[in-house]
Amino acid sequence: MTKKLRIIVDAMGGDHAPHATVEGAVAACRDFGADVVLVGNEGIITRELERHDTQGLHLSLKHATQVVGMGDNPLDVVRKKKDSSISVGMKLLAEGQGESFVSAGNSGAMVSAALFIVKRMPGIDRPAIGTFLPSLTGQALVVDAGANNLCKPHNITQFALMGAVYYRALMKCKNPRVGLLSNGEEESKGTDVLKQVHAHLKKSSLNYIGFVEGKDLFRGNVDVVACDGFTGNIVLKTAEGVAESMGAAIKQELKRGLSSKIGYLFSRRAFQRLKKRFDYAEYGGAPLLGVNAPVLIAHGRSSAYAVRNMIRAALEFSRQRVVEHILNDPDIHHDIETVGRKPGLLERIIHR
């Protein structure tokens, strides 16, 4: 009998918590056979669970007295809210009491708690959020999608290396195309930082295709796109906004006349499939690559359906042993040592 994977869930994280997180956790237990630990205020979670039929489901609770707000300072959370649902969940993960920890709460607090409690992988200077965006040929992975606003060249180089390993493991693609997001494909384009990353990646073992533009993500011309977290988060939020606006515009056009309404009846399934491809709730959560255990971060607006899929994504991430692949991949560690290594003091002085 296959062992159930235990997923630790921040029940208090997200705009619609704990209602959405509890409902989504119950659905994930039922639909995917997950073993879920709900972390948060035990009394509040228990009242939410009473709304659902949980008989036969693998659900347990871990009490936490504090809640992390979306506006809380990430470092203050680690220092002053040690009994928050995020801190307690991370401790459970670090102690091996679950395979993954997931939250739709404060993403900055998640990154800080992962760094201080779960810890970085050897050789990795900063972890990065990896987010998939739909393209004409499948999906493109953006790394970093929001964990690091200011990055050094070796940081972005490491993001590309980790992203390639993640893509290979999840998509079963032996040699993903890796690109560096810039304002043009020409080598003369880009900032000084990007030009240094470009030089590093050309020397790596990756299938590096050079600079790519924003349009390439959606055309399917690239599989893994490396960038700093500030740029990646703008790309992610822009894509979400365009998808929502396009959906609303299509609805407006379909209501303009009888012929449009009739046409919609014949193409309704195609529209529904298109909406599903661009809906963040379908993807669930994005992993924080570069820490010693699986940590996934979901959209703050996550509904119960999105939380369900966040747990599904955590199960898949754990089953594919992505963390182990990054830890043990000989190519990535060779590349980190040769092209993605943090510069020593002498090198930094010379570079200045």
N, C-alpha and C positions, 0 to 999 in steps of 0.2 A: 504494500500500500504506500502511495506517494505521500511524503510528509507535507502537511499544510505549512505554507509560508506565513509567518506572523508579520503583520504590518502594523506599525505603531502610528496612530493618527492623532494629530492635534485637534481635539474636538472643539476647542475654543477659538480656532483661527479662521478668519474670513469674515466678509461682510454679512453673511447669512448664518453664521455659527450661533449656537450649536445645532439649530434645527436642521440645516442642510448637511452638516458634517455627520450627524448621527444617522439621518435618513440615508445618506449616501453610503455610509459604512455598513448599514444593515443590508442594503441592496447588493453591495460587493460581496458580503459574506454569502448571501443567497445565490448570486449569479456566478461567482468565480470560486466559491469554496474557500474564501480567505479566512484566516484567523486574525482578528483585529483587536488591538488594544486601544481603547479610547482614553486619551489623557485629558484631564481637566477637572472642573468642579464636579465631584461625584454626585451630589444632590441634583444638580441641574441636568447632568447627563442621564441619570436614572429616570427623571421625569420625562425626558425626551424619548428614552427607550420604551417607556410604557405605552407610547403611541403606536408601537410596532409589534408585530408577531416575531419574536426572536427565538422561538422554540427550536432547538436543534442547531442553532448557529453558534459558531465559535467567536464569542464576543466577551471581552473582559474590560475592566476599568482600572485606571491608575489615577489616584487623586492628585490634583495640583491646585494650590490655593490662589495662584496669581494668573492674570491674563495679560498678554502682550497686545497693546493697541497698535493700530496701523501708524500712529504718529509717534510712537515711542522711539527713542534713540537706540539703535542696535547695540552699542557698547554698554549702555545703561541696563539693557535687558540682561546681559550676561553677568554684570556686576551686582545689580540691585534686585533683579527678579529671578533669583535662583530656584524658586519654586513655581515658576510659570509653566504652562503646558508645553511651551517650546523647550525650555531648559530641561524639564523632567523627561520629555520625550527623547531628547538627544542623549541624556544619561542612560536611558534604557537601551538605546541603540548601541552606545559605546560599550555597555556591559554585555552585549550579545543577547539581549532579551527580545530581539526582533530582527528581522532581515532588513527592513527599511523603515524610515520615518518620513511622514508626509504631512504637509501643512498648506493651508490656503491663507495663512496669516502673514505677518510682517516679513517680507522677503529679506530685508537687511538684517533683521534679528535672526532669521534662519541661517544666513551666511555666517554671522558672527558666532552664533552658538555652535555651528558645525566646526568652525575653526578652533574654538577654544575647548570644545568637549570631545568631538569625534576626531579632530586633528587632521592635518594635511597629509597627503601621501608623500613618501620620500621623494625628494627632487622637485616636487611641485611647489612653486612659490605662492600662487594664488589659485583658488578654485574658481570655476566658471560655470554659469548656467547654460545648458544646452537645450535649445528649443527648436522643434521642427516646424517648418512652414510648408504649406502645400505648393507644389509646382506642377507644371504640365506633364511631367514624366514621373511624378511620385512625391517625394518630400526632400526638402533641403534643411540641413541642420545648421543653425546659427549659434556660434560660440564666441564670445560671451553675450548673453541676452540680458545682462543687468546686474551682475555681481560686482563688477569693478569699473568705476567711471574713469579713473586715471591709470594708464597702463604703460609699462616699459616694454621695449621690443621683445625681451625674453618671455614676458607674460603672454603676449598674443601668440608667440611661437608655440608656447606650451598649450594654449587653448586649441590651436590647430592640431597638434599631436594627439591630445586627448580626444578631440572631436572625431578624428579619423578612426581611432580604436573603438569608440562608442558606435559610430556608424557601421563599422565592419561587423561588430557583434550583434547589433540589433537588426540590421538590414541584410545580413548575410552577403555583404558586398566585399569582395577581397581587396579591391583597389579603388576606393572612393576618390572622386575628383575633389581636390581641396583648393579653395580660392581665398584670396585676401580682399576684403571689401574696401573699395576705394572709390574715388570720384572719376575714375577712368581706367581703361585697360592698359594704357601706355605706361611704360616703366618710369617715365618722367613725371607722372601724376603722383598724388598722395603726399602725405606729410613726411617729415624726416623719420619719424617713428615707423611708419608703414614701409618706407624704403628699406630700413634696417631689417624689419621682419621679412620683407620680400627676399632680401639677400640670404637670410637665415634659412628660409623655407626652400629656396632653390638648392641648398646643400643637404637637405634632409632626405630621408628615404620615402617621403610621401609622394603621392601622385599629384604634385603641385602644378596647377595650371596658370598661376599668376594672379594679377589683379582682376577682380570682377566688379561689376556695377550692380546696383540694387535690382535692376530689371532681370539680371541673370538668375537670381534666386527663384523667381517665379516661372521663368522660361524652362527651367530644368537643365541649365547648362553647367551646374555645379552641385555637388553633393554636400560638402562641408564648407561653411563660410566662416572664416575667422575675423574677429573684430574686437575692439574694446567694448566694455559693457554699456557705456553711454550710447555709442552708436547702435549697438545691437538692440538695446531697449527701445530706442526711437524707431528702428526698423519694425520691431514686433508690434508696438503700439500703432504705428502707421498702417501696418497690414490689417490689424484688427479693425481700425477705423474705416479703411477702404472697404473691407468685406461687409461691415454693418451698413455702410452708406449705399453700397451697390445693391444689397438686399432690399433696403427700403426703397431705392429708386426703381428697382424692378417691380416691386409691389405697386408703386404709384402708376407705372406705365400699364400694368395689367388691368388696372381699374378704369382706364380711359375710354374704353369702348367695348361693344359686344364682341367684335372680332378678336380683341386682345384676350377677353375672358374665355372665349372658345379655344383660342390657341393655347392658353394656359392649361386647360383641361387635358389637352393632348401631351403637353410637355411638363406636367406637374412633377412627375417622378424625376425628371432630369434636374429640375430646379431644386428638389429636395436633396438629391445627391450632391449638387453643387454646394448647397448651404452646409451640408454635413462636412464636406471637405474643408471648409473655411471656419468652422465653429470650434473655438478654443476648448469648449466643453468636451468635445470628442477626444481631444488629446490628453486631457486629464492634468498632468503635471510635468514639469521639466526637471531633470536631475541636476544636482550640483556636482559637477565632475571635478575630481581632484582631492576629495576627502576619503577617509578610510572605510566608510560604509555608505550604503545607498541613502541619500537624502533627496527628496523630491519637493519642489515648490510649485504650488498651483496658483491660479489667478485669484486675486482677492474677491472677485465677484462670483466665485464658484457656486453653482447650484448643487443640489443633491446629486443630479446626474453627473455633473463635472467631478464631484468628490468620488462618486462610484468609479469613474474612469481614471481618476488620480490613483486610486488603490489598484486598479487593473494595471496601470502603467508601472506602478511600483513592483507588482508581482512579476511583470515581464522583465523589468530591469534586473530584479534579483535572480530570476531563472536564467537569464542570459549571462549572469556573473560578470557584468561590465566592470565592476570595481576590480575584480581579480584579473581581468584582461588588461586593464590599465597598469595594475601593480606588477604584472608578470610579463608583459609584452617586451621582448628583448629589443625590438626596433625602436620603440618609443624611448626606452631608457638610454639607448645609444644616442638617439637624436637629442634628448634632453642634455646629455653630457657634452655633446659636440656643438649643437646649434641653439639649444633652448636653455642653456645653463645660465643661472643668475651670475652676472659679471662680478668678479672679485674687486676688492678695493682699488688695486692698482689699475685695473681695466677701466673702472669708473672715472678715476682721476684723468687717465689718458683721454678718454672719450670727451670729457669736459673741455 
